[in-house]
Amino acid sequence: LGELPCSLVGEVTQSEKLVIAGADDVPVVEAALETLKEAWQKPLRW
């Protein structure tokens, strides 16, 4: 990868939620993983 720029975009924690922070480190999205999983799987159930 040599000259390609890269940076940290996240980290894995023990928390049961997804947190997406803006450039100023202030959370802009905070959602429980169980809520996100249900939203993903619900339309697939028929």
C-alpha positions in Angstrom: 0.0 0.0 0.0 3.1 2.2 0.3 2.0 5.8 -0.3 -1.7 5.4 0.2 -3.1 7.5 3.1 -5.0 5.7 5.8 -6.6 6.6 9.2 -8.5 5.0 12.0 -12.3 4.9 11.3 -13.5 3.0 14.3 -12.9 0.6 17.1 -14.5 -2.5 18.6 -15.7 -2.3 22.2 -17.7 -4.4 24.6 -20.6 -2.0 24.3 -23.9 -3.3 23.0 -24.5 -0.3 20.8 -23.2 1.3 17.6 -21.9 4.9 18.0 -20.9 7.0 15.0 -19.2 10.2 15.9 -18.6 13.3 13.7 -15.3 14.9 13.0 -15.5 16.7 16.4 -15.9 13.4 18.2 -19.5 14.2 19.1 -21.9 11.2 18.5 -24.2 11.8 15.6 -25.7 8.3 15.7 -26.2 6.0 18.7 -28.3 2.9 18.4 -28.6 -0.4 20.3 -27.3 -3.4 18.3 -30.4 -5.4 19.0 -32.5 -2.6 17.5 -30.4 -2.5 14.4 -30.4 -6.3 14.0 -34.2 -6.3 14.2 -34.6 -3.5 11.7 -32.3 -5.5 9.3 -34.0 -8.9 9.8 -37.7 -7.9 10.1 -38.2 -7.3 6.3 -36.7 -10.7 5.5 -39.3 -12.6 7.6 -42.3 -13.7 5.6 
